[in-house]
Amino acid sequence: MERNQKLYLQDSFAISNETVEDARGQIGNADLVDHSRRLHKRLWNVAEGVWCFVGNGLSNQTFIEGPEGLIAIDTGECIEEMTEALVAIRKETQAPIAAVIYTHFHYVTGTKAIFASEKRDDIPIWGHERITMNRRSYGTELSAVASRGLIHQFGIALPESGIDSVINVGLGLSYRNPEHAPFTPGFIEPNQTFTKPLTVQIAGLEVHMSPAPSDADDSITIWFPDLGVCVNNLIWPVLFNVFAIRGEEYRDPRILLTGIDYILSLSPEVVIGTHGPPIIGTDRSKAEITRYRDRIQFLWDQTVRGINKGMNLEQLTQFVQLPTSEEESYLTRQFYGLAEHHVRQIHNGLRGWFDGSPAKLFPENPSARAKKLINGFGGVEKAQAIADEAFAEGDLRWAIELSSVLLEYHLSFESNNEDAIERDSKLLANCLRTVAQKTTAANIRNWCLTYALELEGLLNLERHRKHRFSRSVVMANPPSSTVHALRVLLDPNLAIDYEQELRWEFENGETTGVLIRNQVAIPTDGKDAHLVIRLSIETWADLLSGTLTLSDSLISKISTSNTSEEITKFLSHFDLPSLTQ
């Protein structure tokens, strides 16, 4: 297979990679451990009247002082996180907070701390129009997979100390700072929204805000021309994550490049990202951002080049290799995700899942494939011997694949063979833990360790494989958003030849509905519904979160002019235990 004849970075988890033991006993890649020093808690005073609080949580909180007060940019993961940021900034200035700006929907849950501190409820909050919509979707329709993805990617369920504990999460020291427990949510919707570039006066400063899709389609870049300061969600303290192992929508590098080129065109004196330390100095900003931008283009260009040559995904990941010059700056290091995964995502975003390999067009059922492979190797013992040898020789990719096939075989055809399942689960866990200890990428380390602990029976994440509604999320969103989310819970096998519509009438006056027909659940306004229930939003939240069951609710908390049997039958079509009990 063709390869560029230049020096490339070694495998992110090459067996020769140096490992060290960190302060809490973690064992990991030496460079990843060193990366933690960039993420430690510090309030940076990057310019007159400009502060950036790094290391308080996963994201930064930024403060810009204007003639009329402070602008607070992003509010973190919880009220406690933002409260600490306010304590820090009050040691520097007593200027009132005149406005809040959200860079995107991820780190905006501490806003109520600002309103409480300022003793006001009329503070303008600026942000992209899609922020509220994105937060609703993330917490309702995708709640199960979203929570599971976060747990794996950020190592949320890993032990607090020892070899398997979190070193860092690439963008910060941890997903949530444990000092901020219980992580009280405090999101407030933006009241000043936009979808196109605009220039406004905020706190007596001229502020340019431009949509700049990044890891979220509601990301914006904020430019303060009088200060030479740019705040953005494009320049991360790692190689940009084109692919998120937790699962996200496609992040198009071409759009990213447009946003980064805009930042370069500003010639900023200070660049503050959503994550990591600020970049200070016009010359340094230009050099660092240019290298960062060009590496993203490199991944795109070379992936397209390989696609045009007819390469499949596996060939592409070998063909597109980051040059060793990436090591010149932490901004282009694989401290978060892996370039080989970004290549796969670019292919899928551009061309779809089919890469031209005939074997992938009509793949065999996983169980049947496992049986045929094991028999082809000459039986279980032979396959195990080959897998053991691969692991011993540091051929981790092959060892992981073989041990995964062995497990699939045991679970499908030898489910009572507990010894074999335990043996090969241990082998796969050992493979994944070795990758975790060798890789530079925090996401990969955390994912592999989480999976390994599951295999070893030390971690049970089964509840995260079922759709869950958080009571706080239900209470914080319009009732229609959670009612309409039921469509992704419909069991089509139960809905054959069933057609009926139900209207929800809430005590706050909102009505909404769902129509089941043709084995889908269609959001409606409920006006034409034959079935009607009346309830409070509190009851609905308890019902969705599992605090109440439908049978109990129908006794005293839900009223209807229909029969209980009719209501029960309608809701029994949805794959949520509390609606079927």
N, C-alpha and C positions, 0 to 999 in steps of 0.2 A: 504493500500500500504506500502511496505517495505521502511524504512528509516534508515539511520545510526543513532544509538542512542548516538549522541554526541551533543555538543553545536554548534549551527549554527548562522551565522549572521542573524539578522532580515531582513525582506523585505527591499529592497532598498528604497521603498517609503511607509513604514509602517506609519500608521496614527499617531503613537506615536513619530515619528522622530522629533527631535528638529529643528525648523526653526528660522531664524534670519533675520534682515534687514541689508543689506550691504550699503556701502557708497553712492551709487547712487539710493538708495531706493529699490533695488532688494530684493525680499523675496525668500529665498532658504534654503536648508539644511545647518545646522551650520558647518558640516565638509567640505562640498563643498566650502563654503565661506572661511573657514580657509585655504583650499588648495591653494587659490589665492596667499598667501604670498610666496609660493615656486616658483611662476612663475613671480614675479616682475622683472623689468629690472635691470640687473646687469652684469657687465663684470667680470667674475671669472678668477683670475690668479691662476690656479690650480697647476702649477708647473713652474719651470724655463723655460721661453719661450713657455708656453702653456696657451692659453686663451680660454674661452668659454663665448659667449655673450648670456645670457638667457633673455627672456622677450622682446626682440626687435620685435618679431613677433611670429607666431605659432611655428616656428622652431628655433633652435640655429644656430649661426654662430661660427665656431671654427677656431682658428688660431694656427698653430704650427711653431715655428721659428727654422730653420736649418742654417747651416753655409752659405748657398747660398741664403737665403731669407725665406719669409713666405709661408706656405701652407695654403690656405683658403679652409675650408671644408663646403660646402653648402652655398648658396647665397640668401636664403629667397624667398619671394613671389613676389618681385618687385625690381626695381632699387633703389627706395627710401629707402627700408629696408636695402639693402646692403650698400648703401651710409652712412647710420647712423652707421652701423657696422664698416666701414672703419674709420669714424671719431673717434670712440671709440678706435680702435686698434692703431691709430696713436698717441694717447696720451701715449702709452706704448712702441712703437717701430717704427722706420722709415725704417725697413728692407723692401726691395722690395718684391712684391708678385711674387714668383717663379713658383707657380702652383696652380691649383684649383682641388679639388676632390669632386665629387657628391656621397653622400651616397645612394641616389635613386632619382627617377624622380620627387618627390613632391615639393621640395624646392630648385629650381635651376633657378629661374627666375630673379635674380638680378645680374647675371654675368657681364653684360655689364658695370655695375658700376665699376667693377675691371679694365676692359680694358680701360675705360675712365680715371680712376684715375692713372693708370700706364702708360698711353699714349703708349700702345703697343697692337698689335693684334696677337702676336705669343706666348701667354702664354699657356702652355700645360694644358689641362683639362682632368682629368681622371674620368672614370665612366664605369659602366656596359654597355655592348653592346646594351641592350634593352631599355635604357633610352629614346632615341629619338623616338623609335617606340611606347613606352607606352604613351609618351606625345601626339603624333599624334592621337592615338586611343581615348584618353580621351577627346580631344577637338573637335573631328569630329563625329565619329559614336555614341558616348554616350553623346553628348553635353547636350541634354535636361535633361535626368535623372541625369547626373552628376551635373549639376548646381542646380537642384531641391534638390538633396541629400545634397549638401553642404549647401544650405540655411537652410534646416531643422536641420541638425546635428550641425552646428556651430552657429545657431541663427543669421544669417547674416541680416535677415529682421526684427529682433526684435527691439523695440525702444531703444534709447540710454540711457534712464534713466527710473526710475519707477519700479514697482514690476515685470514687465515682461522683463526687460533688462537683458543682459548677465552678469552672475557672472564671469565665466571663461569657457573655452572650454576643460578643462581637461588637455590637453597637453600644453596649453598656456593661456594667458589672453583673447585672441580673435583670430579669424581666420586671420584677417588682422589688424595690428595696424592702427587705424584711423589717426595717425600722419603721415602716409606714403601715404595718398591719393595724387594723383590719381592712384597710384599703376601701374606704367609704366612697362610693361613686358620687360625683357631683357635676355631671355634665349639664350645661345650659346651652340651648340651641343658639346659633348665631342669629342676630337680629339685623345684621347688615350683610346681605349676601350678593354675590356677583358670579358671572360666568365668563366675562370678558375682561381684558386688562383695563385698569382704571387708575386714576390719580386723584387722591383726596388729601385733605388736611386732617391730620389726627394728632391731637395733643400739641397743636401748633407747629407740627412738622409736615413737610411734603412727603407723602408716602405713595410709591408705585406698587401695585399688587397685580401680579400676572399669573393666570393659570399655568401650571407647569407639571403635568402628570408625571408621577414617579412610581412609588410602590402603591399609590392610591390615585384614582383619577380626579380627586378633589384637591390635590396638592397645589400650593401656590408658592411663588417666589416674591419676596418683599424687599423693596429697594428704597433706601433712605439717601437720596442724592446729596443732601446737605451734609451728611455725616460720612458718606463713602462706605456705608455698611449694607451688606446683602445678607438676608436671612432666607434659608431655603431648605427644601427636603430632597435635594438632588446629590449634594456632595456629602458622602458618608465617610466615616473613618476606616473604611474597608472597600474592597472591590464591590461595586454596586451589585445588589442581589437581583439579577434578571429573573432568576427562579427562586422562589421561597419553598423550602422543603415542607413547610406546614400546609402548602397549597394556597394559591392565590390566582387571580386573573392574570392574563398575560401582560407583561411589562415590555412594551415595544422600545428597543434601544434607539430606534430612529427618532421617536418622540423625546426620549431622554436627551439625546444629543442636541436637539433644538433648544431645550431648556438650559442645558449647560452652556451652549454657545451664547445664549442671552446673558448669562452671568459673566462670561468672559468679555462680552461687549461693553459691560459696565465699568471694567477696570476697577473693581472694588478695592478699598484699602483693608477692609475686614470682611471675611466670609464666615458666617455662623451657620452651621448645619443643625438639623433636628437632633443629630447625635454627634458625640465626640467633641474634641477640643476645637476651638475656632482657629482659622487660618489668618494670620496677621501680617500685613505688609502687601503692597500692591504687586511687587515683583514675585514674592513667594506665592501669593494667591494665583497669579497668572501661570507660573511654572507648575504648581501642584495640580491645578484644575485642568490645565492643558493635558498633562500626562494622564490624568483620570479620565478625561473625555475621550482621549485617543485609544485608551484600552477598551472602552465600551465599543467604539467603532471597530477596533481590531476583532473583537468577538463576533460582531455582526458580519463584517466583511469576509472574514475567513470561513465562517459557517456557511454563508451564501456561496462562497467559492467552492467549498467541499460539496455542497448540495448540487451545484452545477456539474461537478465531476461525477455525480452518480453515487456518492457515498451514502451508506446507511448510517443510522444513529451511532452505532458502536464505532464505525470507522471515523465518523466526524469527531467524536470525542478524543480520538487519538491524533487526528490530523490538526485540530485546532488547539494549539498549546501556547500558553502565555510565555512570552520571552522572559529570560532571567532579569531583565531590566525592571520587572515588576517589584523586585525586592528593594529598589531604590527608595520607595515611599510606602508607608503603611496604608495610604489611600488606595493603592492598587493591589494589596495583598489579599489572599484568600483567607481572611480572618472571620468570615461570616458564612458565605456559601462557597460552592466550588465552580470553577470555570466550566468543567465538563458538564455540569448540570445546566448551566446557563446556555451552553451550546444546544443541548437537547430542547430547552424551552424555546430558543430562537427558531429552531426547526419546526416545532409544533405550532408556534404562533404564526409562522410564515406559510408552512406547507401542510399542517395537520399532523395527525398521529402516524400516518402510513409513510414509511421512509423508503419504500421501493423494494424492501426485502421480501421475497415470496413467502418465507416462513412466517412472517408477521401478518400477512394478509388474511390467512385462515388458520390462526393458531389452535393447537390442540387444547382441550380442556386441561387445566392444571393438574388435576388428579390423574387423569389418563396419561398425560405427558410424564409425570413423575414415575408411574408404574413402568412405562415403556423404557425410560432412561435407566432406571435401576436394573431392570431385566437385561438391558443392553450392556450395562457395565459388568454383568455377571452375578448380580444379586446384591443384597444389602451389605454383606460383609466386605465385598470387593469395593463397593462404592464408598463405604466408610473408610477403608484403608487409603483410598485415593484422596479423600477429603482430609484425613489426618496428615497425610504426607504433604499436601498443599499448605496446610496451616503451619506445619513444622518448618517448611522452607520459606515461609513468608509470602506465599502466593495467596494473598488474602481474598482477592476477587474470586478466584476459582474455589477456594475453600468456602466462601460465603454462598456461592451458587450451589455447590454440591450439598452442603449441609441443609440449605433451604429445600432442595429437591427431596432429600432424605426425610425431612420433617413432613413435607406434604404427603409423601408416600405412607409414612407411619400413621398420620392422622386420618388418611383416607381409607387405608386398607388394613392397618394394624392398630386400630384405636385402642385395643386392649393390651398392646405391647408397651407397657409403661416404661420398662427398662430401656427400650430402643428410643422412645420419645425423649426420655430424660437424657440419654447419652448424646443424641444429636442436637437437642436443645442446648446442652452445655457447650458443644462444639461451636454452634452458631453464635452463642453468647460470647464465647472466648474470642471468636473472630471479630465480632463487632466491638468488643472492649479494646482489642488491639488497635483497630482502626481509630477508635476514639482517642486513645492515648498517643497516637502518632500524627493525627491530622492537625493542620493549622486552622481548620474551619470550626468555629464554635457551634454552628448549627449541626454539623455532622457529628461532632463529639456528643452533643446533648441527645440527638436523635438515636445514635447507636447505643449509648449507655441506657437510655430509657427502654429501648427494645430489649437489650440484654437483660435488664432487671426483670422485665416481664417474662422472658423465657426462663429465667431462674426461679420464677414464682415469688419474687421479692416485691413485686409491684403489680397491682391489679387495676387496669384501666377500663374494665368492661363497661362501667357506667358511662364512660365517655364514647361508647359505641352505640348509644341510644340517644335519640333526640330528647333534649332537655330544654325547658324554658326556665330561665331565671325569673323569680318573682319580681325582683327589682327592675329587670328589663321590661317585663309585661306592664308594670305600673308606670314606667317612664315613657312608654310609647302609646300612640293612639290605639284604641282597641282594635280598629280595623287592620292594623299591621300584623298583629298576632293572630287574629281570626283568619286572615287571608294566608298566613304562613302555613295553615293546616294543609294546603294543597300539596306540599311536599311530603306529607305524612299519609296520604291516601294509599290504602292497600288495594290495588286494582282487582285482585282476585276476589275480594269481598264485595266489589261494586258492580259485578257483572249484572246487566239488565236492571240496574237500580238507577232511578232518576228522581231526585227530590231536592228542594231548596229549603234552607233554614235561615231565618233572620234572627240576629242578636240585637236586642234592645237594651242598651245600658242605661243605668240610672243618671248618668251625666248628659243624657239626651242623644248620644251618638247611636246610630243604627248602621248595621252592615250585614252582609250575608255571604253564603257559600252555596253554590249549586253543584250537586254531583250528577254528572251525566257522562256517558261514554267512557267510564272508568277514569275520569279526571274530576278534580274539584276546582270550580271556577269562581273566582272572587266576584261578588255582586254587591249591589246596594241593599239587597234583601226585600225590595218593595213588592215583588211578586211571589214571595215565599209562602208556601202553605204551612210550614212549621215555624213557630215563633217561640223564643225564650226571652225572659226578662231577668236581668241580674245586675249586680254591681261589678265594677272593674276589679274590686278586691276579691270577689268570689271567682271571677275569671282567672285572676292571677294565681289564686290558690289551686284552682283546678288544673291549670297548665303546669304549674310547678310540682304537682303531685301531693300538695298538702291536703287537698280534698279529693274525693272520688265523685264521679258523676252520680252514682246512686245516692250518696249522702246529700249531694247538692240539690237534687231534685226533690228531696223531702222538705227542705226549709229555706234554701238559699236561691233557688231558681224557680220562677213561676212560668207557667205555660197554659195556653188554652187547648193544647194538644194532649195526647196521652203520653205518659212517661215512656211507654214502649216505643212510640214513634220517635221521640227525641233520642232515646237510647240507641235505636236502630241506626239513625242517621250518624250519630257520633261514633258508633262502633266501627265504622269504616276506616277510622284513622288509627295509625300505629302509635298510639300513646296510651299507656296503661291506665292512667287516671280517667280517660274518656271511655274506657271499656269495662270499668269496675263499678 
